[in-house]
Amino acid sequence: MQKEPMIYRDLIYLDPTYTSQHDLFESLFQQLYEKGFVQASFLQAIEEREGKYPTALPTEPFPIAIPHTDPEHIIKPFVAVIRLRDKLLWKQMVSEEVIAVKAVFLLGFHHHSEYHIRLLQKLMDLFSGTDFPDQLLKAETVEECYRLACAEIGNLE
């Protein structure tokens, strides 16, 4: 079975500034909706799920967040890569302690599957013990970040 692509150049955002988590979700929702990736219900669903199940991870060299929501809100699967200019406060996955994240990987899945679990694990692994975080910070262009994301995230079998 062939996988659908999940990483797109136009879903990579380098150094945007958001005033809050809601601001980030609202901005990305508008773009995802206009591009046909999500249903109109996505914004409310992602905010509700993040409220119940926070997704920030205290990874090194900087914390990340991996928000996602239920498949019925997704039209076309995707990984949106957001490297923030300024850190954004986010609740941790386990402790719900608030930490400042530097990158957000917003995920959209068609259905819950083994691939979904493996992608989440892959992102967590990339942020512990690899040079992926440093490469992400050093990427100067969307194209450079896109190639990095495709090489590191998009190569799941």
Summary of the structure (lengths in Angstrom):
residues: 157
radius of gyration: 14.3
end to end distance: 10.6
largest distance: 41.3
contacts: 458
relative contact order: 0.19
helix: 38%
strand: 26%
